[in-house]
Amino acid sequence: MAPNMNVQFIEKEQIKFLKFPKEDVLNKRKDQIDRFLELQRALSLGNLERQKVRIVFVDDAGFKKVETTIWGITDKEVILKQSTIIPLERIISIS
């Protein structure tokens, strides 16, 4: 992701109002695998140490960033508090 991209910070409670296209934002298989491994690491940090992570993702309007704890991961989505869901294929980075 280019450093000059405009990334909007949002609260996790706003995510349920966003619309997500179906295609994956990462084209390379290696990047997709790395994303999943980073999500698993972030899930462990959240469950063991109650540590929040920053997730950068893309909805139909552009780049968004949220700081939250990951509660679960399926093969298609990331689950946050209050059953908030971000589609896995829309996530660009986790830090």
Salt bridges, closest charged atoms under 4 A:
GLU13 OE2 - LYS12 NZ 3.56
ASP24 OD2 - ARG35 NH2 2.83
ASP34 OD2 - LYS30 NZ 2.65
GLU38 OE1 - ARG41 NH1 3.35
ASP59 OD1 - LYS64 NZ 3.23
GLU67 OE1 - ARG54 NE 3.38
